[in-house]
Amino acid sequence: MKIAYLSRGNNVYDRRFLEKMLERGHKVYFISYHPSEKVKVEGVENYFYNYPVMFRFPFARSFQVAFHLRKLLKQLGPDVLHTGWIPDHGFFGALCGFHPTLSMPWGSDILIKPKESFMERIITRFTLRRADKITCDAEFVKKEIVRISGCLSDKVIVFPWGIDLKTFCPLDGKSVIRENLGWQDKKILIMTRSMDKPLYGHETFISALPAIIEKIPDTRIILVGDGLLKEKIKKQVVALNLENYIHFAGWINEGNMAEYLNAADIYVSVSISDGTSCSLLEAMACKLPVVVTDIPANREWVVDGINGYLVPIKDVNLLSSTIIKILKNEQSWESFGIKNRKIIETKADWENNFSILEEIYTKLVDSNSGGSKN
């Protein structure tokens, strides 16, 4: 099958999709109009155009991009167009008029962007309604898609993207990372969220740490990730005199990410909004107990007190007391971790879940056979 993959293409998840498409024997065209460094996968045909990010240039420019995209797709002749990130590349795909099109929202483009302005809501609704099928990674996100678009529920297919269970798994033996940090006998918390957006809640997490360390002085923290907010986060750490307790690991590739997760005892994420978080799934796959915010998508994976804990958004006091509780109860770590690994093996195996996506492609192509692609 020939797949045109239209996305910003600047993150690990784009790479995972491209690699799996290629691995399954598909011909893949990666198209991006985003002015940033792109992921590149050997064997994928790349078509990169340095158009500015949408909403930072006149609205008419979107039609210029769509006109260019329409001509490019006619030249490439893909069987299906797969679009991501609705506010720009999803919208470009909708405007160009190609069919069949699968629209794949990423989470924030459904949960946050439509609330920012009337125009964002119009663009989101238009993009969703023009798609032949829509896929998302959480039931909560599906409900929002149906509400915003007015589409029938059966137009939206839910499946978590999933993760590579061979990469993200419990590792035997001593942790080199613990040894390098000199934290062999410490209790380690880990957060692996990007530092690009305030919505991931680093400020809340850092604010909760003094109370945790006061009660359990041998607590240490690993922050994995990079982004525009990193210096601001570091200033908060210095202001709270936490420099000796926190290790900034920076950006980490997937293989090393698994090593870092296996070096930790508890995973923490305090995002104020999320679809199904691959960072959470990676931690669960490595048999970590988790403490995460009580938001709808997290409730699809975590049952409070059964395989982790849910805490209210931005509640620093309850976050710190919950983490203290789990740190003091090491017996729960193994129980929660075993349950988490089983959940991931059952629901979030990327090898299995990608087959769901392929089935969607096949049905779209079959339903469009005999019709015009553009």
Number of C-alpha atoms within 10 A of each C-alpha: 16 16 21 22 25 24 24 25 24 16 11 13 15 20 16 16 15 24 17 14 21 16 11 12 10 15 17 20 21 23 22 22 22 20 14 16 11 19 17 16 15 9 13 16 14 17 12 17 13 10 16 14 16 17 13 8 11 8 10 8 15 22 14 15 19 19 15 13 22 18 13 13 20 12 9 12 15 20 22 23 25 22 27 23 21 28 22 24 28 29 26 27 28 25 20 20 17 21 22 27 25 27 29 22 25 19 22 16 18 25 17 13 16 19 12 9 9 10 14 19 18 13 18 25 22 18 23 27 21 23 24 19 21 25 22 23 22 23 19 20 25 23 12 13 26 18 13 18 17 12 16 11 13 10 16 23 18 17 18 22 26 22 24 17 19 10 17 24 19 21 15 7 6 11 16 13 17 17 12 9 9 10 16 15 10 16 19 22 22 25 23 25 24 21 23 13 13 14 16 20 19 24 18 19 19 19 19 20 25 16 17 22 16 11 14 15 13 14 20 21 23 21 21 20 17 18 13 12 15 17 12 12 15 16 12 17 19 11 10 13 11 18 14 10 17 19 15 14 14 16 17 15 9 14 10 14 20 21 20 23 30 24 25 24 20 26 26 26 23 28 23 16 21 23 24 26 21 17 18 22 26 27 31 32 30 26 29 31 28 28 25 23 26 20 19 16 20 22 16 13 20 24 13 15 12 13 25 26 22 23 22 15 18 18 15 20 16 15 28 22 16 16 23 19 12 19 20 12 10 12 10 16 19 15 16 21 24 17 18 26 25 14 18 22 17 10 16 24 20 20 14 16 16 21 12 17 17 15 11 17 22 15 13 20 19 12 12 16 12 8 10 9 19 13
